[in-house]
Amino acid sequence: MHGYPDNLETLHNKNEHYRKATPEYIELLLKTVEQEPSDLGYDFGKWTAERLAAYLTEKTGIDLSSSQVRRILKRKKYSYIWAKYDLEDKQNTQERAKFKQKLTQYLKIARSEPERLQVWFWDESGFSLRVIRRKN
């Protein structure tokens, strides 16, 4: 459709794609992703592709989508891992310490006298014949 079978040069796609991401942009992206957002004055704790794209647009003036940023990082052998959020900083530290101490005592009793006390833990996972959860 796009060339002659006897002439291989006509089959070559000569359209060169314009790339917005310059080598300087990519270098800044890689430096930024290695830094903690809090070191740069942000309140959040983890970088996302959207946040990286917004930060780099602000710094360089080059506006890329989050999927383009993700693609660049993937080419550079970075992988995205879901962030595990921690609510420890939003908890009352004194109450948390009391709870941990009480739990430790309960666990000691449960180990030494299982007929007297049992400690059970639940999470949000479950089993079913129908799949209704995508992540656990």
C-alpha positions in Angstrom: 0.0 0.0 0.0 2.7 2.5 0.9 5.5 1.5 -1.4 6.8 -0.7 -4.2 7.8 -4.3 -3.3 10.8 -4.1 -5.6 12.2 -0.9 -4.0 12.7 -1.3 -0.2 13.4 2.4 0.2 9.8 3.2 -0.7 8.6 1.0 2.2 10.5 3.0 4.8 8.4 5.4 6.8 10.0 8.7 6.3 7.8 10.6 8.7 10.0 11.7 11.6 8.0 12.2 14.8 8.7 15.4 16.6 9.7 14.7 20.2 8.9 17.3 22.8 11.1 15.8 25.5 14.6 17.1 25.0 17.6 15.4 26.5 17.7 18.1 29.2 14.1 17.5 30.1 14.7 13.7 30.4 17.8 14.4 32.6 15.8 16.7 34.9 13.0 14.1 35.0 15.5 11.4 36.1 17.0 13.7 38.7 13.6 14.7 40.0 12.2 11.1 40.3 15.2 10.3 42.5 14.4 13.1 45.0 11.8 13.1 47.7 8.9 15.6 46.9 9.2 17.0 50.4 12.8 18.1 49.6 11.4 20.3 46.8 8.8 21.8 49.2 5.7 19.6 48.4 3.3 18.2 50.9 2.8 14.8 49.3 5.2 11.9 49.9 5.3 10.1 46.6 5.7 11.1 43.0 3.1 10.2 40.5 3.4 10.6 36.7 0.8 13.4 36.9 2.8 15.3 39.6 6.0 14.8 37.7 4.5 16.1 34.5 3.1 19.2 36.3 6.4 19.9 38.1 8.5 19.5 34.9 6.0 21.8 33.0 6.6 24.4 35.6 10.4 24.0 35.5 10.9 23.6 31.7 7.8 24.9 30.0 7.5 21.6 28.1 4.0 20.3 28.6 3.9 16.5 28.5 1.0 14.2 29.5 1.4 11.8 32.4 1.4 8.8 30.0 4.3 10.4 28.1 6.3 10.8 31.3 5.5 7.2 32.3 6.7 6.0 28.8 10.0 7.9 29.2 10.5 6.4 32.7 9.7 2.9 31.3 12.3 3.4 28.5 14.8 4.3 31.2 14.1 1.1 33.1 12.0 2.7 35.9 9.0 0.9 37.1 5.9 2.2 38.9 5.0 0.5 42.2 1.7 1.3 44.0 2.4 3.6 46.9 1.7 2.2 50.3 0.2 5.0 52.3 0.9 5.2 56.0 -1.5 7.0 58.4 1.0 7.0 61.3 1.6 10.7 61.1 -2.2 11.4 61.4 -2.5 9.4 64.6 -2.1 10.4 68.2 1.3 9.0 69.1 0.5 8.6 72.8 -2.7 6.7 72.2 -0.9 4.6 69.6 1.9 3.7 72.1 -0.7 2.7 74.7 -2.5 0.5 72.1 0.8 -1.2 71.1 1.7 -1.8 74.7 -1.8 -3.3 75.4 -1.7 -5.4 72.3 1.8 -6.8 73.2 0.4 -7.8 76.6 -2.6 -9.5 74.9 -0.3 -11.4 72.6 1.8 -12.6 75.5 -1.3 -14.0 77.3 -2.6 -15.6 74.1 0.7 -17.4 73.6 1.1 -18.6 77.1 -2.6 -19.4 77.8 -4.5 -19.9 74.5 -7.5 -21.3 76.3 -7.9 -18.0 78.2 -7.4 -15.5 75.4 -7.3 -15.6 71.6 -6.3 -12.7 69.4 -7.7 -12.5 65.9 -6.8 -10.2 63.0 -8.9 -9.5 60.0 -8.3 -7.6 56.8 -10.5 -6.7 53.9 -9.7 -9.8 51.8 -12.2 -12.6 51.3 -13.0 -15.6 49.2 -15.9 -16.0 46.9 -16.9 -18.0 43.9 -17.4 -14.7 42.0 -14.5 -12.2 41.6 -15.7 -8.9 43.0 -12.4 -7.4 44.1 -9.6 -6.5 41.7 -6.9 -5.8 44.4 -6.3 -7.0 47.9 
